């Protein structure tokens, strides 16, 4: 089945152990998910708090969720 076109939006990566979350935004949120988890797996995540938690709790403790889709021009304002 073909993947539907992706909309820009706001997402979160939730630590299911302690409830802490990383909020982000992107033109292609699922691509950002793939980038985040690739970097975290290789211990080169750009957010040190998220990287430390990933190292401590492991990948299975984290869940990626799209919070909302929106026009690309709105994503930075809404993320903040």
N, C-alpha and C positions, 0 to 999 in steps of 0.2 A: 504494500500500500504506500502511495506517495505521501510524503510529509507535507502538511499544510504550510503555507507561508507564515512566517513568524512575525508577530507584532512587537514593537518596542514596549518596554515595561520595567516595572519595579519587581525585584525578587528578594528572597531571603534565604540564607543558609542557616538552618536551626540546629543547634546542638540539643539533641533529644535527651541527653543526660541531665543538663543543668538549665535548659530553656534559654540560654543566651543565643543571640542571633546576629548575623551579619546582614545588613541591608545594602543592596546594590541596585544598579540600573544598567540597562543596555539596549542597544538597538536590536540585538538578537539575544535575548536572555538565555536560551538554551545553549548557545555557543559560549556565553560567559560561564555557564555552569560547567561545561566541558573544560574550559580554560582554568577555572578555579580549581577543580578537582585534579586536573593534570598537575598543576603547580603544587598543590598541597601534597599529592602523592610523592612528588620529587623534592619535597622540603624546600620549595622556593616560592611559597605563597607570599603575596605582597602585603598582607595584613598579618603582623606578627602575633596578635592575639588569636586570630583564627588559626594560624599555623600551629601555635603552641597547643591549642585545644585539640586540633586534628591529630597531632602527634600523641597527645595524652589519651584521648578517648577512642581514636580509630575512625576510619571512614564510615563504618556501619552506624555510627552514632550521629551522623549528619544527614539532614534532609533538605533538599532544594525545593522551594515553592515559589511560584509566580504569585505575587500579591495583586498586581493589576497590570493591565495593558493601557497604553495611552499614546497620544501623538509623541513622536520623538522629541519635538521642541519642548515638551513639558517634563521630560524625565528627571532632569537635574533638580528642578524646583520641587517636584513631588518626592524624590528620594530624600531630600533634606528634611 
